[in-house]
């Protein structure tokens, strides 16, 4: 179950068309009208069947100008609820990415009796990824190595923002992702047709746009790699609802609450 939530987040933290984008266009900087709001804090409830099993909280903490590029700092907290017999999960993910959502740094922390961490530092000038893994509890370094940075990769968290910024127009993206110390790919297919979505936190239908896709990497319990997501059909592109199937059943992620200046979910009107 721990692996399910981890890969769920990576997929969520992620959409068919005749306008297919190749790997080459992945490097282009032309973006749709979406924007990243510094200071936003959005919280989601994770459900297995009809059981609420935990929450995901996402924050964009601040931004800086570094080497004439705007760099955003984002963090995600994943926590299972206390008292569940089948899952005890507490994780933190951090990323720093530029205006095209290409990361410079990623850190994942798994909080347990032995709290462990993984860090990736992307050095595009030297074409290297510095990999650091170890135990914070024991103050140990297990891995201190480098990998070739032969292309611009996303990480598990910047992938979420990359997908989010490209919602609302019909296109397909093959996106390189550096995860589990190797390069993988995620296919994201975005659609432009508005769809109504209902969630518990809002008493009306929300105007959304849809994406779906697949990941190359798989989790235990037969995670298929297929995911779906609905995002607010406005310039903020707030994730509203997501779902995927695993061998034990369906898992959903639903917007629960938000702290976001001058934003309310847009209402769907027929």
Residue pairs with C-beta under 8 A, 6 or more apart in sequence:
1 86
1 87
1 89
1 221
2 87
2 88
2 89
3 219
3 220
3 221
3 223
4 219
4 220
4 221
4 223
4 246
4 248
4 251
5 46
5 53
5 54
5 78
5 80
5 87
5 89
6 78
6 89
6 91
6 219
7 215
7 217
7 218
7 219
7 223
8 46
8 223
8 244
8 251
8 253
9 56
9 76
9 78
9 93
9 156
10 156
10 159
10 179
10 215
10 217
11 186
11 215
11 225
11 227
11 242
11 244
12 56
12 160
12 227
12 229
12 239
12 242
12 253
13 76
13 93
13 156
13 157
13 159
13 160
14 159
14 160
14 163
14 186
14 188
14 213
14 215
14 227
14 229
15 163
15 166
15 167
15 173
15 188
15 189
15 190
15 191
15 210
15 211
15 212
15 213
15 229
16 172
16 189
17 170
17 171
17 172
17 189
17 190
17 191
19 170
19 171
19 172
20 171
20 172
21 171
21 172
21 173
21 174
22 174
23 151
23 174
23 176
25 173
26 152
26 173
26 174
26 175
26 176
27 152
29 99
29 100
31 100
31 165
31 166
32 165
32 166
32 167
32 168
32 169
33 168
33 235
34 164
34 165
34 166
34 167
34 168
34 235
34 236
34 237
35 165
35 235
35 236
36 60
36 72
36 161
36 165
37 60
37 236
37 260
37 261
37 263
38 60
38 61
38 62
38 63
38 72
39 60
39 61
39 259
39 260
39 261
40 58
40 59
40 60
40 258
40 259
40 260
40 261
40 263
41 57
41 58
41 59
41 258
41 259
41 260
42 57
42 58
42 238
42 239
42 255
42 257
42 258
42 259
42 260
43 55
43 56
43 57
43 58
43 255
43 256
43 257
43 258
44 55
44 56
44 57
44 58
44 239
44 253
44 254
44 255
44 256
45 52
45 54
45 55
45 253
45 254
45 256
46 52
46 53
46 54
46 55
46 56
46 251
46 252
46 253
47 53
47 251
47 252
47 253
47 254
48 248
48 249
48 250
48 251
49 249
49 250
52 81
53 80
53 81
53 84
53 87
54 78
54 79
54 80
54 81
54 87
54 89
55 77
55 78
55 79
55 81
55 256
56 76
56 77
56 78
56 253
57 76
57 77
57 79
58 74
58 75
58 76
58 160
59 74
59 75
59 76
60 72
60 73
60 74
61 73
61 74
61 75
62 72
62 73
63 70
63 71
63 72
63 73
64 70
64 71
64 73
65 71
66 104
69 98
69 99
70 98
70 99
71 96
71 97
71 98
71 104
72 96
72 97
72 98
72 99
72 161
73 94
73 95
73 96
74 94
74 95
74 96
74 97
74 157
74 158
74 161
75 92
75 93
75 94
75 95
76 92
76 93
76 94
76 157
76 160
77 91
77 92
78 89
78 90
78 91
78 92
78 93
79 89
79 90
79 91
80 87
80 88
80 89
80 90
90 110
90 111
90 112
91 108
91 109
91 110
91 111
92 107
92 108
92 109
92 111
93 106
93 107
93 108
93 109
93 156
93 157
94 105
94 106
94 107
94 108
94 157
95 103
95 105
95 106
95 107
95 155
95 157
95 158
96 103
96 104
96 105
96 106
97 103
97 104
97 158
97 161
98 104
101 154
101 158
101 161
101 162
101 165
102 122
102 152
102 153
102 154
102 158
103 120
103 122
103 153
103 154
103 155
103 157
103 158
104 121
104 122
105 119
105 120
105 121
105 122
106 118
106 119
106 120
106 122
106 155
106 156
106 157
106 158
106 178
107 117
107 118
107 119
107 120
108 117
108 118
108 119
108 156
109 115
109 116
109 117
109 136
110 116
110 117
113 137
114 135
114 137
114 138
115 135
115 136
115 137
116 133
116 134
116 135
116 136
116 137
117 132
117 133
117 134
117 135
117 136
118 131
118 132
118 133
119 130
119 131
119 132
119 133
120 129
120 130
120 131
120 155
120 178
121 129
121 130
121 132
122 129
122 149
122 153
122 178
123 129
123 130
123 149
124 149
124 152
126 149
127 148
127 149
127 150
128 146
128 147
128 148
128 149
129 146
129 147
129 148
129 149
129 153
129 178
130 145
130 146
131 143
131 144
131 145
131 146
131 147
131 181
132 141
132 143
132 144
133 141
133 142
133 143
134 140
134 141
134 142
134 143
135 142
143 181
147 178
147 181
147 182
150 183
151 176
151 183
152 176
153 176
153 177
153 178
153 183
154 162
154 175
154 176
154 177
154 178
154 186
155 177
155 178
155 179
156 177
156 179
159 175
159 177
159 186
160 239
162 175
162 188
163 173
163 188
163 190
163 211
163 213
163 229
164 231
164 237
164 239
165 237
166 173
166 188
166 190
167 190
167 209
167 211
167 231
167 237
168 190
168 192
168 209
168 231
168 233
168 237
169 190
169 192
170 190
170 191
170 192
171 189
171 190
172 187
172 188
172 189
172 190
173 187
173 188
173 189
173 190
174 185
174 186
174 187
175 185
175 186
175 187
175 188
176 183
176 184
176 185
177 183
177 184
177 185
177 186
177 215
178 184
179 217
180 217
184 215
184 216
184 217
185 215
185 216
186 213
186 214
186 215
186 216
187 213
187 214
187 215
188 211
188 213
189 211
189 212
189 213
190 209
190 211
191 209
191 210
191 211
192 209
193 209
193 210
194 207
194 208
194 209
194 233
194 268
195 208
195 209
195 210
195 230
195 268
196 205
196 206
196 207
196 208
196 268
197 205
197 206
197 208
197 230
197 240
197 241
197 268
198 205
198 206
199 206
199 240
199 241
199 254
199 255
200 254
200 256
201 254
201 255
201 256
201 257
202 265
204 267
204 268
205 267
205 268
206 230
206 232
206 240
206 265
206 266
206 267
206 268
207 232
207 233
207 234
207 265
207 266
207 267
207 268
207 269
208 230
208 231
208 232
208 233
208 240
208 241
208 268
209 230
209 231
209 233
210 228
210 229
210 230
210 231
211 228
211 229
211 230
211 231
212 226
212 227
212 228
212 229
213 226
213 227
214 224
214 225
214 226
214 227
215 225
215 227
216 225
217 225
218 224
218 225
219 246
221 246
221 247
221 248
222 246
222 247
223 244
223 246
223 247
224 244
224 245
224 246
226 244
226 245
227 242
227 243
227 244
228 242
228 243
228 244
229 239
229 241
229 242
230 239
230 240
230 241
230 242
231 237
231 238
231 239
231 240
232 238
232 239
232 240
232 265
232 266
233 266
234 263
234 266
236 260
236 263
238 255
238 258
238 260
238 263
238 265
239 253
239 255
240 254
240 255
240 265
241 252
241 253
241 254
241 255
242 252
242 253
242 254
243 250
243 251
243 252
243 253
244 250
244 251
245 251
255 265
